[in-house]
């Protein structure tokens, strides 16, 4: 029988999922309506992603090649 290994991630690791990290949760309440509120929306979204340690997935600093093994599959 294959042995199951469980990787342990620290809570600040980008691949760590909190219980609140679900697809249906709104990150913030600012709705993008067009160019007139893009600056406000962008700052709000970046802050929301930064707080959840997920900004790297959007700005390209968190790359799949950085993580080895089962975490990156």
Secondary structure as UniProt FT lines:
FT   TURN            11..12
FT   TURN            14..15
FT   TURN            19..20
FT   TURN            23..24
FT   HELIX           35..37
FT   HELIX           38..51
FT   TURN            52..53
FT   HELIX           55..59
FT   HELIX           64..66
FT   HELIX           69..72
//
